[in-house]
Amino acid sequence: MATGWAKDGAVQEQIDASIEDALKNVRGRLHSGRSLKRCEQCGAGIPEARRKAVPGVRLCVACQSEADKKIKVHSLYNRRGSKDSQLR
């Protein structure tokens, strides 16, 4: 594959960087510590099964669903290394 002035392995570096960015984003949203018995937003009880399944859980299922809708979905397209990003 012709890559012009790109060094060998540049495409793989872009792929690796995209994956690393996505992993950092997901890991940053993980909770740690002790799970709450009551939702920190609405105060509803959090079932024991959920607390065991999701360590560090802070929200009930309903509040978590709403919070998940607000999370920006990231594309795995790496804009850092693309020529388009340099032109804009």
PyMOL commands that place a pseudoatom at each C-alpha (Angstrom):
pseudoatom trace, name=CA, resn=MET, resi=1, chain=A, elem=C, hetatm=0, pos=[0.000, 0.000, 0.000]
pseudoatom trace, name=CA, resn=ALA, resi=2, chain=A, elem=C, hetatm=0, pos=[1.383, 3.383, -0.962]
pseudoatom trace, name=CA, resn=THR, resi=3, chain=A, elem=C, hetatm=0, pos=[1.547, 5.730, 2.000]
pseudoatom trace, name=CA, resn=GLY, resi=4, chain=A, elem=C, hetatm=0, pos=[3.323, 8.711, 0.490]
pseudoatom trace, name=CA, resn=TRP, resi=5, chain=A, elem=C, hetatm=0, pos=[5.524, 10.356, 3.096]
pseudoatom trace, name=CA, resn=ALA, resi=6, chain=A, elem=C, hetatm=0, pos=[4.173, 8.336, 6.022]
pseudoatom trace, name=CA, resn=LYS, resi=7, chain=A, elem=C, hetatm=0, pos=[6.728, 6.219, 7.819]
pseudoatom trace, name=CA, resn=ASP, resi=8, chain=A, elem=C, hetatm=0, pos=[6.393, 2.448, 8.007]
pseudoatom trace, name=CA, resn=GLY, resi=9, chain=A, elem=C, hetatm=0, pos=[3.822, 1.415, 10.587]
pseudoatom trace, name=CA, resn=ALA, resi=10, chain=A, elem=C, hetatm=0, pos=[2.070, 4.784, 10.653]
pseudoatom trace, name=CA, resn=VAL, resi=11, chain=A, elem=C, hetatm=0, pos=[-1.323, 3.266, 9.848]
pseudoatom trace, name=CA, resn=GLN, resi=12, chain=A, elem=C, hetatm=0, pos=[-0.994, 0.756, 12.671]
pseudoatom trace, name=CA, resn=GLU, resi=13, chain=A, elem=C, hetatm=0, pos=[0.046, 3.561, 15.036]
pseudoatom trace, name=CA, resn=GLN, resi=14, chain=A, elem=C, hetatm=0, pos=[-3.139, 5.446, 14.142]
pseudoatom trace, name=CA, resn=ILE, resi=15, chain=A, elem=C, hetatm=0, pos=[-5.245, 2.339, 14.780]
pseudoatom trace, name=CA, resn=ASP, resi=16, chain=A, elem=C, hetatm=0, pos=[-3.524, 1.725, 18.117]
pseudoatom trace, name=CA, resn=ALA, resi=17, chain=A, elem=C, hetatm=0, pos=[-4.010, 5.360, 19.154]
pseudoatom trace, name=CA, resn=SER, resi=18, chain=A, elem=C, hetatm=0, pos=[-7.725, 5.197, 18.304]
pseudoatom trace, name=CA, resn=ILE, resi=19, chain=A, elem=C, hetatm=0, pos=[-8.182, 2.055, 20.380]
pseudoatom trace, name=CA, resn=GLU, resi=20, chain=A, elem=C, hetatm=0, pos=[-6.224, 3.518, 23.289]
pseudoatom trace, name=CA, resn=ASP, resi=21, chain=A, elem=C, hetatm=0, pos=[-8.384, 6.665, 23.236]
pseudoatom trace, name=CA, resn=ALA, resi=22, chain=A, elem=C, hetatm=0, pos=[-11.558, 4.568, 23.307]
pseudoatom trace, name=CA, resn=LEU, resi=23, chain=A, elem=C, hetatm=0, pos=[-10.237, 2.463, 26.208]
pseudoatom trace, name=CA, resn=LYS, resi=24, chain=A, elem=C, hetatm=0, pos=[-9.295, 5.590, 28.202]
pseudoatom trace, name=CA, resn=ASN, resi=25, chain=A, elem=C, hetatm=0, pos=[-12.801, 6.943, 27.652]
pseudoatom trace, name=CA, resn=VAL, resi=26, chain=A, elem=C, hetatm=0, pos=[-14.453, 3.730, 28.893]
pseudoatom trace, name=CA, resn=ARG, resi=27, chain=A, elem=C, hetatm=0, pos=[-12.084, 3.283, 31.836]
pseudoatom trace, name=CA, resn=GLY, resi=28, chain=A, elem=C, hetatm=0, pos=[-12.670, 6.873, 32.888]
pseudoatom trace, name=CA, resn=ARG, resi=29, chain=A, elem=C, hetatm=0, pos=[-16.388, 6.181, 33.298]
pseudoatom trace, name=CA, resn=LEU, resi=30, chain=A, elem=C, hetatm=0, pos=[-15.903, 3.112, 35.503]
pseudoatom trace, name=CA, resn=HIS, resi=31, chain=A, elem=C, hetatm=0, pos=[-16.702, 3.529, 39.158]
pseudoatom trace, name=CA, resn=SER, resi=32, chain=A, elem=C, hetatm=0, pos=[-14.618, 2.108, 41.939]
pseudoatom trace, name=CA, resn=GLY, resi=33, chain=A, elem=C, hetatm=0, pos=[-15.090, 1.558, 45.618]
pseudoatom trace, name=CA, resn=ARG, resi=34, chain=A, elem=C, hetatm=0, pos=[-18.146, 0.420, 47.444]
pseudoatom trace, name=CA, resn=SER, resi=35, chain=A, elem=C, hetatm=0, pos=[-21.537, 0.251, 45.728]
pseudoatom trace, name=CA, resn=LEU, resi=36, chain=A, elem=C, hetatm=0, pos=[-24.322, 2.440, 47.049]
pseudoatom trace, name=CA, resn=LYS, resi=37, chain=A, elem=C, hetatm=0, pos=[-27.547, 0.943, 48.392]
pseudoatom trace, name=CA, resn=ARG, resi=38, chain=A, elem=C, hetatm=0, pos=[-29.546, 3.957, 47.196]
pseudoatom trace, name=CA, resn=CYS, resi=39, chain=A, elem=C, hetatm=0, pos=[-29.285, 5.802, 43.888]
pseudoatom trace, name=CA, resn=GLU, resi=40, chain=A, elem=C, hetatm=0, pos=[-27.365, 9.063, 44.297]
pseudoatom trace, name=CA, resn=GLN, resi=41, chain=A, elem=C, hetatm=0, pos=[-29.735, 10.838, 41.862]
pseudoatom trace, name=CA, resn=CYS, resi=42, chain=A, elem=C, hetatm=0, pos=[-33.258, 9.680, 42.724]
pseudoatom trace, name=CA, resn=GLY, resi=43, chain=A, elem=C, hetatm=0, pos=[-32.796, 7.847, 46.029]
pseudoatom trace, name=CA, resn=ALA, resi=44, chain=A, elem=C, hetatm=0, pos=[-34.389, 4.606, 44.807]
pseudoatom trace, name=CA, resn=GLY, resi=45, chain=A, elem=C, hetatm=0, pos=[-32.996, 1.373, 46.203]
pseudoatom trace, name=CA, resn=ILE, resi=46, chain=A, elem=C, hetatm=0, pos=[-30.349, -0.419, 44.156]
pseudoatom trace, name=CA, resn=PRO, resi=47, chain=A, elem=C, hetatm=0, pos=[-30.942, -4.205, 44.167]
pseudoatom trace, name=CA, resn=GLU, resi=48, chain=A, elem=C, hetatm=0, pos=[-28.238, -6.381, 45.685]
pseudoatom trace, name=CA, resn=ALA, resi=49, chain=A, elem=C, hetatm=0, pos=[-27.836, -8.299, 42.416]
pseudoatom trace, name=CA, resn=ARG, resi=50, chain=A, elem=C, hetatm=0, pos=[-26.948, -5.043, 40.618]
pseudoatom trace, name=CA, resn=ARG, resi=51, chain=A, elem=C, hetatm=0, pos=[-24.517, -4.041, 43.357]
pseudoatom trace, name=CA, resn=LYS, resi=52, chain=A, elem=C, hetatm=0, pos=[-22.740, -7.397, 43.013]
pseudoatom trace, name=CA, resn=ALA, resi=53, chain=A, elem=C, hetatm=0, pos=[-22.741, -7.344, 39.202]
pseudoatom trace, name=CA, resn=VAL, resi=54, chain=A, elem=C, hetatm=0, pos=[-21.456, -3.760, 38.904]
pseudoatom trace, name=CA, resn=PRO, resi=55, chain=A, elem=C, hetatm=0, pos=[-18.895, -2.994, 41.629]
pseudoatom trace, name=CA, resn=GLY, resi=56, chain=A, elem=C, hetatm=0, pos=[-18.965, 0.659, 42.625]
pseudoatom trace, name=CA, resn=VAL, resi=57, chain=A, elem=C, hetatm=0, pos=[-22.441, 1.235, 41.166]
pseudoatom trace, name=CA, resn=ARG, resi=58, chain=A, elem=C, hetatm=0, pos=[-23.865, 4.668, 42.056]
pseudoatom trace, name=CA, resn=LEU, resi=59, chain=A, elem=C, hetatm=0, pos=[-27.131, 4.823, 40.083]
pseudoatom trace, name=CA, resn=CYS, resi=60, chain=A, elem=C, hetatm=0, pos=[-30.292, 2.724, 39.756]
pseudoatom trace, name=CA, resn=VAL, resi=61, chain=A, elem=C, hetatm=0, pos=[-31.043, 1.158, 36.361]
pseudoatom trace, name=CA, resn=ALA, resi=62, chain=A, elem=C, hetatm=0, pos=[-33.432, 3.957, 35.321]
pseudoatom trace, name=CA, resn=CYS, resi=63, chain=A, elem=C, hetatm=0, pos=[-30.999, 6.767, 36.173]
pseudoatom trace, name=CA, resn=GLN, resi=64, chain=A, elem=C, hetatm=0, pos=[-28.082, 4.874, 34.609]
pseudoatom trace, name=CA, resn=SER, resi=65, chain=A, elem=C, hetatm=0, pos=[-30.070, 4.466, 31.386]
pseudoatom trace, name=CA, resn=GLU, resi=66, chain=A, elem=C, hetatm=0, pos=[-30.661, 8.215, 31.248]
pseudoatom trace, name=CA, resn=ALA, resi=67, chain=A, elem=C, hetatm=0, pos=[-27.005, 8.928, 32.007]
pseudoatom trace, name=CA, resn=ASP, resi=68, chain=A, elem=C, hetatm=0, pos=[-25.899, 6.540, 29.246]
pseudoatom trace, name=CA, resn=LYS, resi=69, chain=A, elem=C, hetatm=0, pos=[-28.009, 8.432, 26.694]
pseudoatom trace, name=CA, resn=LYS, resi=70, chain=A, elem=C, hetatm=0, pos=[-26.017, 11.603, 27.428]
pseudoatom trace, name=CA, resn=ILE, resi=71, chain=A, elem=C, hetatm=0, pos=[-22.629, 9.991, 26.803]
pseudoatom trace, name=CA, resn=LYS, resi=72, chain=A, elem=C, hetatm=0, pos=[-21.065, 11.073, 23.535]
pseudoatom trace, name=CA, resn=VAL, resi=73, chain=A, elem=C, hetatm=0, pos=[-20.397, 8.083, 21.315]
pseudoatom trace, name=CA, resn=HIS, resi=74, chain=A, elem=C, hetatm=0, pos=[-16.888, 8.212, 19.924]
pseudoatom trace, name=CA, resn=SER, resi=75, chain=A, elem=C, hetatm=0, pos=[-16.002, 7.027, 16.493]
pseudoatom trace, name=CA, resn=LEU, resi=76, chain=A, elem=C, hetatm=0, pos=[-12.922, 4.850, 16.074]
pseudoatom trace, name=CA, resn=TYR, resi=77, chain=A, elem=C, hetatm=0, pos=[-11.865, 7.109, 13.197]
pseudoatom trace, name=CA, resn=ASN, resi=78, chain=A, elem=C, hetatm=0, pos=[-8.633, 8.710, 14.312]
pseudoatom trace, name=CA, resn=ARG, resi=79, chain=A, elem=C, hetatm=0, pos=[-8.792, 12.389, 13.369]
pseudoatom trace, name=CA, resn=ARG, resi=80, chain=A, elem=C, hetatm=0, pos=[-5.368, 13.118, 14.876]
pseudoatom trace, name=CA, resn=GLY, resi=81, chain=A, elem=C, hetatm=0, pos=[-3.487, 11.421, 12.084]
pseudoatom trace, name=CA, resn=SER, resi=82, chain=A, elem=C, hetatm=0, pos=[-5.743, 12.157, 9.135]
pseudoatom trace, name=CA, resn=LYS, resi=83, chain=A, elem=C, hetatm=0, pos=[-4.936, 14.726, 6.476]
pseudoatom trace, name=CA, resn=ASP, resi=84, chain=A, elem=C, hetatm=0, pos=[-8.478, 16.105, 6.771]
pseudoatom trace, name=CA, resn=SER, resi=85, chain=A, elem=C, hetatm=0, pos=[-7.892, 17.087, 10.386]
pseudoatom trace, name=CA, resn=GLN, resi=86, chain=A, elem=C, hetatm=0, pos=[-4.768, 18.997, 9.388]
pseudoatom trace, name=CA, resn=LEU, resi=87, chain=A, elem=C, hetatm=0, pos=[-6.644, 20.949, 6.744]
pseudoatom trace, name=CA, resn=ARG, resi=88, chain=A, elem=C, hetatm=0, pos=[-9.441, 22.129, 9.055]
for i in range(1, 88): cmd.bond("trace and resi %d" % i, "trace and resi %d" % (i + 1))
show_as sticks, trace
zoom trace
